[in-house]
Amino acid sequence: MGAELGTPDGDRFEVLFTLVEAYEDQHYEILPPDPVEAIKYYMESRGLERKDLEPFIGTSGRVSEILNHKRPLTLNMIRKLNRGLAFPPKHS
């Protein structure tokens, strides 16, 4: 993996990487995460609590409904989360 680009080892690594990537794309589809689960992961990884979402989502009851999949996220909530917490709206 420490092969230099443009060397025979680097070229071999690039070909192998391309083959593995194509195989994985064909046999192991990686679906995008559930938005609520992504928010929960984000919260846990940064030590955030439910109350930290209130400025972006609304009341504690609304936050609870969102995190328990009882109410869908709105586009406005997603935008506020993205602006306020630098939460990525999607992964490429």
For each residue, the residues with C-beta under 8 A, 3 or more apart:
1: 13
2:
3: 7 9 10 12 13
4: 7 9 10
5: 10 14
6: 10 11
7: 3 4 10 11
8: 11 12
9: 3 4 12 13
10: 3 4 5 6 7 13 14
11: 6 7 8 14 15
12: 3 8 9 15 16
13: 1 3 9 10 16 17
14: 5 10 11 17 18
15: 11 12 18 19
16: 12 13 19 20
17: 13 14 20 21
18: 14 15 21 22
19: 15 16 22 23
20: 16 17 23 24
21: 17 18 24 25
22: 18 19 25 26
23: 19 20 26 27
24: 20 21 27 28
25: 21 22 28 29
26: 22 23
27: 23 24
28: 24 25
29: 25
30:
31:
32: 90 91
33: 37 38 41 91
34: 37 38
35: 38 39 73 78
36: 39 40 66 67 69 73
37: 33 34 40 41
38: 33 34 35 41 42
39: 35 36 42 43 53 66 67 81 87
40: 36 37 43 44 67
41: 33 37 38 44 45
42: 38 39 45 46 48 85 87
43: 39 40 46 48 49 50 52 53
44: 40 41 47 48
45: 41 42
46: 42 43
47: 44
48: 42 43 44 52 53 85
49: 43 52
50: 43 53 54 60 63 64 67
51: 54 60 63
52: 43 48 49 55 85
53: 39 43 48 50 56 57 63 66 81
54: 50 51 57 58 59 60 63
55: 52 80 84
56: 53 77 80 81 84 85
57: 53 54 62 63 66 73 77 80 81
58: 54 61 62 63 77
59: 54 62 63
60: 50 51 54 63 64
61: 58 64 65
62: 57 58 59 65 66 71
63: 50 51 53 54 57 58 59 60 66 67
64: 50 60 61 67 68 70
65: 61 62 68 70 71
66: 36 39 53 57 62 63 69 70 71 72 73 77
67: 36 39 40 50 63 64
68: 64 65
69: 36 66
70: 64 65 66
71: 62 65 66
72: 66
73: 35 36 57 66 77 78
74: 77 78
75: 78 79
76: 79 80
77: 56 57 58 66 73 74 80 81
78: 35 73 74 75 81 82 89
79: 75 76 82 83 89
80: 55 56 57 76 77 83 84
81: 39 53 56 57 77 78 84 85 87
82: 78 79 85 86 87 88 89
83: 79 80 86
84: 55 56 80 81 87
85: 42 48 52 56 81 82
86: 82 83
87: 39 42 81 82 84
88: 82 91
89: 78 79 82
90: 32
91: 32 33 88
92:
